[in-house]
Amino acid sequence: MKKTFNFRIYILIIFSFLAINLLAQDKVQLKVLCYNLRFGELASLEEFADFIKKENPDIVALQEVDVNTSRTRAPHQNGKNFISELAFRTGMLSLYARTIDYAGGYYGIGILSKYPFSQSQRLFLPMPDGAKERRALLISEVELSDEESITFACTHLDYTTSDVRKTQVDFINQQLMKIKTPMILCGDFNARPDSDEIANGMKNWMQVSSPDHTIPANNPKSKIDYIFCYPSSNVWKIVNSYTPVTQLSDHLPIITTLVLETN
């Protein structure tokens, strides 16, 4: 009887460990970083890469990303391919979306990821009356495993008026709501949390970044940078979120760690 009892306890322990492992496999944890680089005016690419490596995110959304420009305000960055250099220095994969030609090169947004991309798309945002500069939405499908993918998107809205940004937010929602996979949307929205474009335009999304102000970096007075998730319940769980204090840009970066419930 004693041997039988011990064997049963052993079997129960084995099944308990298996159940715990299966449960863990149903959850994916992702650390997300969103950062407006201010076209590298205030820091080197080495400094940006060191910061990213120190924070060790799984996926990164970047705004104001130059490629091969020659800016008088950032001569130390002249001729540099930001997205390729940052990918090389961090060991991550990369995507880039040009929004405009500028200073002999390109200006736009980008994504870095530890996970492979299965597809990507750049969509230009609407430019209603009052818009000053063409902006874009960069959409990627990221393969977390053979069975699990998410959509990760990066954007940078116009800085001019709330009406322009509301039109752009409506367009982003129309495009992204066609997608069936769980989604993360990051970017510089140039809008405060109580603005119409955020409070109403993004009401169906889960705002998962810290409420801390993000601009200007040396004395933050406003929050205009965000990380959103969709669906807003029973899929994404916040582990932590914070706003590192650094002077590499005029924006502060925002970081959120999320758990994706795959069942």
C-alpha positions as CSV (number, residue, x, y, z in Angstrom):
1,M,0.0,0.0,0.0
2,K,2.8,2.4,0.8
3,K,4.5,1.9,-2.6
4,T,1.1,2.5,-4.4
5,F,0.5,5.7,-2.4
6,N,3.9,7.1,-3.2
7,F,3.5,6.2,-6.9
8,R,0.1,8.0,-6.9
9,I,1.7,11.1,-5.3
10,Y,4.5,11.0,-7.9
11,I,2.0,10.9,-10.8
12,L,0.0,13.8,-9.3
13,I,3.2,15.9,-9.0
14,I,4.1,15.1,-12.6
15,F,0.6,16.1,-13.9
16,S,0.7,19.3,-11.8
17,F,4.0,20.3,-13.4
18,L,2.6,19.5,-16.8
19,A,-0.5,21.6,-16.1
20,I,1.6,24.6,-14.9
21,N,3.8,24.4,-18.1
22,L,0.8,24.2,-20.3
23,L,-0.7,27.2,-18.6
24,A,2.5,29.1,-19.0
25,Q,2.6,28.3,-22.7
26,D,-0.8,29.9,-23.1
27,K,0.6,33.3,-22.1
28,V,3.0,35.4,-24.0
29,Q,4.8,38.3,-22.3
30,L,5.9,41.3,-24.5
31,K,7.9,44.3,-23.5
32,V,7.0,47.3,-25.8
33,L,8.9,50.5,-26.2
34,C,7.7,53.6,-28.0
35,Y,10.1,56.5,-28.7
36,N,10.1,59.7,-30.8
37,L,13.8,60.2,-31.6
38,R,13.6,63.8,-32.8
39,F,15.7,62.8,-35.9
40,G,18.7,62.2,-33.7
41,E,19.4,65.9,-33.0
42,L,20.2,65.4,-29.3
43,A,22.0,62.0,-29.3
44,S,24.0,59.6,-31.3
45,L,22.7,56.3,-32.7
46,E,25.1,54.5,-30.4
47,E,23.4,56.2,-27.4
48,F,19.9,55.3,-28.7
49,A,21.0,51.7,-29.3
50,D,22.6,51.4,-25.8
51,F,19.4,52.7,-24.3
52,I,17.3,50.1,-26.2
53,K,19.6,47.3,-25.3
54,K,19.5,48.3,-21.6
55,E,15.7,48.3,-21.6
56,N,15.7,45.0,-23.6
57,P,12.2,45.4,-25.2
58,D,10.7,42.7,-27.5
59,I,9.4,45.2,-30.0
60,V,9.9,48.9,-30.5
61,A,7.9,51.7,-32.3
62,L,10.0,54.7,-33.4
63,Q,9.0,58.1,-34.8
64,E,11.1,60.8,-36.5
65,V,13.4,58.3,-38.0
66,D,15.8,59.7,-40.7
67,V,17.5,57.7,-43.5
68,N,20.4,59.3,-45.4
69,T,19.5,62.9,-44.6
70,S,21.8,65.9,-44.3
71,R,20.2,68.1,-41.7
72,T,21.9,71.3,-40.6
73,R,20.4,70.8,-37.1
74,A,21.9,67.3,-36.8
75,P,25.2,67.2,-38.7
76,H,26.5,64.3,-36.7
77,Q,23.7,62.2,-38.2
78,N,24.3,63.2,-41.8
79,G,24.1,60.3,-44.3
80,K,23.2,57.7,-41.6
81,N,20.5,55.1,-42.0
82,F,18.8,55.2,-38.6
83,I,16.7,52.1,-38.8
84,S,19.4,49.9,-40.3
85,E,22.0,51.0,-37.8
86,L,19.7,50.7,-34.8
87,A,18.7,47.2,-36.0
88,F,22.4,46.2,-36.3
89,R,23.4,47.7,-33.0
90,T,20.5,46.1,-31.1
91,G,20.5,42.8,-32.9
92,M,16.8,43.3,-33.8
93,L,14.8,43.0,-37.1
94,S,13.5,46.2,-38.7
95,L,10.8,47.8,-40.8
96,Y,10.8,51.3,-42.2
97,A,8.1,53.5,-43.6
98,R,9.1,56.7,-45.4
99,T,6.6,59.5,-44.9
100,I,8.4,62.3,-46.8
101,D,11.6,63.0,-48.7
102,Y,13.7,65.4,-46.7
103,A,17.2,66.9,-46.8
104,G,18.5,64.5,-49.4
105,G,17.1,61.4,-47.7
106,Y,13.9,60.1,-46.0
107,Y,12.0,60.9,-42.9
108,G,9.5,58.5,-41.4
109,I,8.6,55.9,-38.8
110,G,10.0,52.4,-38.0
111,I,9.7,49.2,-36.0
112,L,12.3,47.0,-34.4
113,S,11.4,43.5,-33.2
114,K,13.0,40.4,-31.8
115,Y,10.3,38.4,-33.5
116,P,10.1,38.0,-37.3
117,F,7.6,39.8,-39.5
118,S,5.3,37.8,-41.8
119,Q,4.0,40.9,-43.6
120,S,3.9,44.6,-43.4
121,Q,2.1,47.6,-45.0
122,R,2.4,51.4,-45.0
123,L,-0.7,53.5,-45.3
124,F,-0.6,57.2,-45.7
125,L,-2.9,59.1,-43.3
126,P,-5.5,61.6,-44.7
127,M,-4.4,65.2,-45.1
128,P,-7.6,67.3,-44.6
129,D,-7.5,71.1,-44.6
130,G,-5.0,72.3,-42.1
131,A,-2.6,69.3,-42.3
132,K,1.0,70.4,-42.9
133,E,3.0,67.2,-43.4
134,R,2.2,63.8,-44.8
135,R,2.1,61.1,-42.1
136,A,1.7,57.3,-42.2
137,L,0.6,54.2,-40.4
138,L,3.1,51.3,-40.4
139,I,1.4,47.9,-39.9
140,S,3.2,44.7,-39.3
141,E,2.2,41.1,-38.6
142,V,4.6,39.7,-36.0
143,E,5.1,36.0,-35.6
144,L,5.4,35.1,-31.9
145,S,5.3,31.4,-32.8
146,D,4.1,29.0,-35.5
147,E,0.6,29.3,-33.9
148,E,0.5,32.8,-32.6
149,S,0.8,36.2,-34.4
150,I,-0.1,39.8,-33.4
151,T,-0.5,43.0,-35.3
152,F,1.9,45.7,-34.3
153,A,1.4,49.2,-35.7
154,C,3.3,52.5,-35.4
155,T,2.1,56.0,-36.3
156,H,2.9,59.7,-35.9
157,L,0.0,62.1,-36.2
158,D,0.0,65.6,-37.5
159,Y,0.9,68.4,-35.0
160,T,-1.5,71.1,-36.3
161,T,-5.1,70.8,-35.2
162,S,-7.4,68.4,-33.3
163,D,-9.7,68.1,-36.3
164,V,-6.9,66.9,-38.5
165,R,-5.8,64.4,-35.9
166,K,-9.4,63.2,-35.4
167,T,-9.7,62.5,-39.1
168,Q,-6.4,60.6,-39.0
169,V,-7.5,58.6,-35.9
170,D,-10.8,57.7,-37.6
171,F,-8.8,56.4,-40.6
172,I,-6.5,54.4,-38.4
173,N,-9.5,52.8,-36.7
174,Q,-11.2,52.0,-40.0
175,Q,-8.0,50.2,-41.2
176,L,-7.0,48.4,-38.1
177,M,-10.5,47.2,-37.2
178,K,-10.4,45.0,-40.3
179,I,-7.7,42.9,-38.7
180,K,-8.6,39.8,-36.6
181,T,-5.4,39.3,-34.6
182,P,-4.7,40.9,-31.2
183,M,-3.2,44.4,-31.8
184,I,-0.8,46.9,-30.3
185,L,-0.7,50.5,-31.7
186,C,2.0,52.9,-30.6
187,G,3.0,56.4,-31.5
188,D,3.3,60.1,-31.1
189,F,-0.3,61.2,-31.4
190,N,0.5,64.9,-30.7
191,A,-2.6,65.0,-28.5
192,R,-3.3,65.0,-24.8
193,P,-5.4,62.3,-23.1
194,D,-8.4,64.6,-22.7
195,S,-8.4,65.6,-26.4
196,D,-11.3,64.5,-28.6
197,E,-9.0,62.4,-30.8
198,I,-7.8,60.4,-27.8
199,A,-10.7,60.4,-25.3
200,N,-13.3,59.6,-28.0
201,G,-11.3,58.5,-31.1
202,M,-9.4,55.8,-29.1
203,K,-12.1,54.9,-26.6
204,N,-12.4,51.3,-27.9
205,W,-8.7,50.7,-27.3
206,M,-7.0,49.8,-24.0
207,Q,-4.5,52.6,-23.1
208,V,-1.6,50.7,-21.5
209,S,1.2,53.2,-21.2
210,S,2.0,55.2,-18.1
211,P,0.0,58.4,-17.5
212,D,3.3,60.3,-17.0
213,H,3.9,63.3,-19.2
214,T,6.3,62.7,-22.1
215,I,7.2,66.1,-23.5
216,P,9.4,68.1,-23.2
217,A,11.9,65.6,-21.9
218,N,13.7,68.1,-19.6
219,N,10.5,69.3,-17.9
220,P,7.5,67.2,-19.0
221,K,4.2,69.1,-19.1
222,S,2.1,67.0,-21.5
223,K,1.5,63.4,-22.5
224,I,1.3,62.9,-26.3
225,D,2.9,59.5,-26.7
226,Y,0.8,56.3,-26.2
227,I,0.7,52.5,-26.3
228,F,-2.8,51.1,-27.1
229,C,-4.0,47.5,-27.2
230,Y,-7.0,45.8,-28.8
231,P,-9.3,44.1,-27.8
232,S,-9.5,46.0,-24.6
233,S,-10.4,43.2,-22.3
234,N,-9.7,39.5,-21.6
235,V,-6.8,39.4,-24.1
236,W,-4.1,41.9,-22.9
237,K,-3.0,42.3,-19.3
238,I,-0.6,45.0,-18.1
239,V,2.4,43.7,-16.1
240,N,4.0,47.2,-15.6
241,S,4.4,50.5,-17.4
242,Y,6.8,53.3,-16.9
243,T,8.4,56.4,-18.5
244,P,12.2,56.3,-18.3
245,V,13.9,59.7,-17.7
246,T,16.5,60.4,-20.4
247,Q,17.5,63.3,-22.4
248,L,18.3,61.6,-25.7
249,S,15.3,63.3,-27.4
250,D,12.8,66.0,-26.7
251,H,10.3,63.2,-25.9
252,L,10.5,60.7,-23.1
253,P,10.2,57.1,-24.1
254,I,7.4,55.0,-22.8
255,I,7.6,51.3,-21.9
256,T,4.9,48.7,-21.1
257,T,5.2,45.0,-20.4
258,L,2.1,43.1,-21.5
259,V,0.8,39.5,-21.2
260,L,-1.1,38.2,-24.1
261,E,-3.7,35.5,-23.1
262,T,-3.7,33.2,-26.1
263,N,-6.8,31.2,-25.0
